[in-house]
Amino acid sequence: GSDIDACLIIPKCLRKNSWLTKLRLVESLAITERWGSVELVQGARVPVAKIHDGKGRDLCDVSVNNVAALENSRFVGAMSSLDWRVPCLGRLIKHWASQRRINNRSEGTLSTYTLILQLFYSLQLRDPPVLPLVT
């Protein structure tokens, strides 16, 4: 997946069709500015515009009004900042899962976020704990 997740916060844009219209504008901008190609993932619970560079590598995922994802990102960032080993382990798990194609919810497997939460949990339970318990 992408290393950058962007979320457009647009008041009064509450329906999936409206989100898709905004993501088509993102697609047009990316093409006009020659950032690369764009894949619109319309069938997802929250539609996403996946922007890829000229070599097909992920640059950015853009969604509309996906506030829960912003909170999840803040939580992961906060937990990762507590110990230098956490982001390294997270990237390792993400890479490992990607190679085995087991981190794609649209294919019926776990999301990367779920895998990272499992990492946090295991680091909270070990003795001595690497991460504090979150209550």
Summary of the structure (lengths in Angstrom):
residues: 135
radius of gyration: 16.7
end to end distance: 29.1
largest distance: 53.4
contacts: 338
relative contact order: 0.13
helix: 47%
strand: 16%
